């Protein structure tokens, strides 16, 4: 597996420090500033783009003017994706709530939500096919694509291998997964076989309090068996794709998380490059 890293403003320096080659880039910057400008600091450090993020694109958002602009941005970044050799453009799961990832809306979980997504995604997926790049959906508990099964439903409506799904198990955890996530891990990793986009590794923790609060946390905070996750992912992650350790908050967290992930990879017998 090729390893990538996302650590906010620390990303480039920490990637170099830990011998990690891949770092994310943003669609808006590529279109606004050009590939040469965006990639120069990566090339100077021997790094490569591992995904292109476009999380503002959300066909279920009712702000039609803003979404029209996001669609234009997506149409412009697809050929740039091919040009820079980074074939994975990552988009959100679809959410009627304007927060995108912060909140949810009951309509997200309807069959109609997938119908709308399919109708809006189909023309840009066909454009991606022309350039041999992929749109990879970030499945997420609060969004319309909230499980492997929901992604497969959407994929069947479009029927294109240019539409992929990120494998990010903790994005789908509920309360009971904070006790034992093994079923969700197996259902997600196996259920998306043949449809993998980018692999994401991050952790979540169950905070103390009267009611449930699950939030981002350093790797190792949940009962996830990361060696098992890597074992299940390895046969299905495409060669040109990346496994990205993301949402790293500090250099200290990066050191601990990279060590934990590499140890899990050794246990799984999965090479991380």
C-alpha positions, 0 to 999 in steps of 0.5 A, spaced: 500 500 500 502 507 498 501 511 504 499 518 504 498 523 510 493 529 512 495 533 518 493 540 516 498 545 516 504 540 518 502 535 512 508 537 508 513 537 513 511 531 517 510 527 511 517 528 509 519 526 516 516 520 517 518 517 510 510 518 507 510 520 499 503 522 498 499 528 501 492 531 499 491 537 494 484 541 494 480 542 487 479 549 488 487 551 489 488 546 483 483 550 478 485 557 481 492 557 482 494 551 476 497 545 477 504 547 477 503 552 483 500 547 487 505 541 486 511 545 486 512 545 494 510 537 493 515 536 488 521 540 492 520 535 497 519 529 493 512 528 495 506 526 490 498 528 490 494 522 493 487 525 492 484 531 490 479 534 495 472 537 493 468 536 499 464 542 497 460 539 492 454 536 494 448 535 489 443 535 495 444 542 498 439 546 496 443 552 495 443 551 487 447 557 485 453 555 490 452 548 487 452 550 480 459 553 482 461 547 485 459 543 479 463 547 474 469 546 479 468 539 479 468 539 471 474 543 471 478 539 476 477 532 472 482 533 466 487 536 471 486 530 475 488 526 469 494 531 468 497 531 474 497 523 475 492 523 481 486 519 479 482 520 485 477 526 486 474 525 493 467 528 494 462 528 500 456 523 501 450 527 499 447 531 505 440 535 505 443 539 511 447 545 508 453 543 513 455 537 509 458 533 514 456 537 521 449 535 521 444 530 518 437 530 515 432 525 515 431 525 507 438 523 506 436 516 508 431 515 503 431 512 496 429 519 493 436 521 495 440 516 491 435 518 485 437 525 486 445 523 487 445 518 481 441 524 476 446 529 478 452 525 478 451 521 472 454 526 467 460 528 471 462 520 472 461 520 464 466 526 464 471 522 469 470 516 464 473 520 458 479 522 462 480 515 466 479 518 473 475 516 479 470 520 483 470 517 490 465 518 495 466 519 502 461 514 505 459 517 512 454 516 517 450 522 517 450 522 509 446 519 504 451 514 502 452 512 509 454 504 508 457 500 503 450 497 501 447 504 500 454 506 495 452 499 491 445 502 491 447 508 488 453 505 483 447 500 480 443 506 478 449 509 474 453 503 473 460 506 472 467 504 475 469 511 475 464 512 481 468 509 487 467 509 494 472 511 500 474 505 505 474 509 511 471 504 517 470 509 523 466 514 519 460 509 519 461 507 527 455 508 531 455 507 539 455 499 538 461 500 534 465 503 540 464 497 543 465 492 538 466 494 531 468 488 527 461 487 524 461 494 521 469 493 519 467 486 515 461 489 512 464 495 509 471 492 507 468 486 504 461 490 501 465 495 497 470 489 494 471 491 487 469 499 488 474 501 492 477 508 491 482 511 496 483 508 503 482 513 509 485 511 516 483 515 522 480 514 529 474 516 533 473 516 541 467 515 545 467 521 550 465 521 557 458 525 558 451 523 560 449 522 552 453 519 546 458 523 543 463 520 538 468 525 536 475 525 532 481 522 536 488 519 536 489 513 532 488 507 537 482 511 541 477 506 539 477 498 539 478 498 532 483 492 530 487 496 525 491 490 523 484 486 521 482 492 517 488 492 513 488 485 512 481 486 509 483 492 505 489 489 502 486 485 496 481 490 494 485 497 494 487 498 487 495 499 486 494 506 483 490 508 490 493 510 497 492 509 504 491 516 507 492 517 515 488 523 516 486 528 521 492 528 525 492 534 529 499 535 532 507 532 530 506 528 536 500 525 534 503 524 527 509 520 530 504 515 535 499 514 529 504 512 524 508 508 529 501 504 530 499 504 523 506 501 521 506 496 527 499 494 525 501 493 517 507 488 520 502 484 524 497 484 517 503 482 513 501 488 509 507 492 506 506 500 507 510 504 502 
